[in-house]
Amino acid sequence: MAEHRRLNILDDDDGDDPILSVVNIIDVFLVIIAVLLVAVMENPINPFALQNAVVIKDPGEATMEMIVKKGNELKRYKSSGQIGEGQGAKAGTAYRLKDGSMIYVPE
């Protein structure tokens, strides 16, 4: 009878089935794909998002860059590092409140 139990243990091939390993790898890849899709959808300049967005990279630096998304159109503006000048008139005043927000008051 002991010999019969021993044969049953040897006949169990579920641990050696290569298909189970493939199924586990596919599960891992599905989780990775789901995480990547969520990351793409949360990106502010996502091409599928309906809202407009402005992204500023390296603010205040010579390499500052601004990306503006309006609808399906992306525009990229790069800083030259120089101060601009021109002619014009004062258009209003901007105030910074105690909470850090800015208010613009036109003239």
Steps between C-alpha positions, in 0.01 A plus 500: 500500500790738569620434148160605361514839680850557372385449143224758546752762608719426200203515264418859609627714208330832587824642641686438174235641263663779289160647410452609864820707479382665178163585658680662797720708268194615304334608825805708593503669159128582526559674832793697353288606201219615729741712707646658186154583365408674825826698488431613142145606582618705802760691295388865450608509134331170422375513138169338605419754775235760420623780726764759408829499691820699548818324617808702601831315513800643692322823613732798544797324338669583170367168363139581591243354263123542484267248334145619424228252408179637346273224376713267289768761429829517693723809486846511653665826602869507601670771702788680334635604842486868403274775632256628243415862438250691297250781500168490675289634780432374851201267486435453870644387832555154642478433875617195696269410789611351834393151388735524197233552233529781246235753401523716188316833503472661154534881473 
